[in-house]
Structure formats: C-alpha cells, structure tokens
Amino acid sequence: MFAIAASTVTSWGLYVLLPIFIAFLFFIMWDISKTSDAGRAGTFWIFLALGAGSVGFILKIVMEVAFKKWLI
C-alpha cells in the first residue's frame, strides 16, 4: 500500500523519533527527582545515572557524523 524504503524508516526512527523519546525520558527523570524530593545532590545523581546512556547515544551519533565528514 505505502512504498517506504527501509532506510527511510530507519533514519526517521533513529534521528527523529529516538531523540524525542530521549527528551521524554529526561522529563521523566526530572519528574522523579521533583516528586521524591531528591534535592540538588539526588537530582544530580538521578540525571547522571539514568542519563548516561542517552548522552552516550548522542555522542555516538556526533562521532559518526564527525568521522564521515573528516576521515572518509
């Protein structure tokens, strides 16, 4: 019915939908820190522990773009 290439679905999912999901996860972390009265130190540790995977994914994308642009 719809002719959408697999690469189009992959790129939309990877570069559009996944960052939206990551932003939603950061909102959830902020909400957890506010509802649990974590304070400054607790909020820091929540974002550090739970946000490390998201930051790693973002750095991976940046490194891929940099390597494509400058090395190849």
C-alpha positions as CSV (number, residue, x, y, z in Angstrom):
1,M,0.0,0.0,0.0
2,F,2.7,2.5,1.0
3,A,6.1,2.3,-0.6
4,I,8.5,3.5,2.1
5,A,12.1,2.3,1.9
6,A,13.5,0.5,5.0
7,S,16.4,3.1,5.1
8,T,13.8,5.9,5.3
9,V,12.0,4.3,8.3
10,T,15.4,3.6,10.0
11,S,16.6,7.2,9.6
12,W,13.3,8.7,10.8
13,G,13.3,6.3,13.8
14,L,16.9,6.9,14.6
15,Y,17.2,10.7,14.1
16,V,13.7,11.9,14.8
17,L,11.7,9.6,17.0
18,L,14.5,8.4,19.3
19,P,15.6,11.9,20.3
20,I,12.0,12.7,21.1
21,F,11.9,9.6,23.3
22,I,15.2,10.6,25.0
23,A,13.8,14.0,25.7
24,F,10.7,12.3,27.2
25,L,13.0,10.2,29.4
26,F,14.7,13.3,30.7
27,F,11.3,14.7,31.6
28,I,10.6,11.5,33.5
29,M,13.9,11.8,35.4
30,W,13.1,15.4,36.3
31,D,9.7,14.4,37.5
32,I,11.1,11.6,39.6
33,S,13.6,14.0,41.2
34,K,10.8,16.5,42.0
35,T,8.2,14.0,43.3
36,S,10.8,12.2,45.5
37,D,12.2,15.5,47.0
38,A,15.7,14.4,46.0
39,G,17.3,17.7,46.4
40,R,20.2,19.0,44.4
41,A,22.6,16.1,45.0
42,G,19.8,13.5,44.4
43,T,18.8,15.2,41.2
44,F,22.4,15.2,40.1
45,W,22.8,11.5,40.7
46,I,19.5,10.7,39.0
47,F,20.5,12.5,35.9
48,L,24.0,11.2,36.0
49,A,23.0,7.5,36.4
50,L,19.9,7.5,34.2
51,G,21.1,10.0,31.6
52,A,24.5,8.4,30.9
53,G,23.0,6.0,28.3
54,S,21.3,8.9,26.5
55,V,24.4,11.0,26.5
56,G,26.4,8.1,25.2
57,F,24.0,7.6,22.3
58,I,24.1,11.3,21.4
59,L,27.9,11.2,21.5
60,K,27.9,8.1,19.2
61,I,25.8,10.0,16.6
62,V,28.1,13.0,16.8
63,M,31.2,10.8,16.4
64,E,29.7,9.0,13.4
65,V,29.0,12.4,11.7
66,A,32.5,13.7,12.5
67,F,34.2,10.6,11.2
68,K,32.2,10.6,8.0
69,K,32.9,14.3,7.4
70,W,36.6,14.4,8.3
71,L,38.1,11.0,7.9
72,I,36.3,9.5,4.9
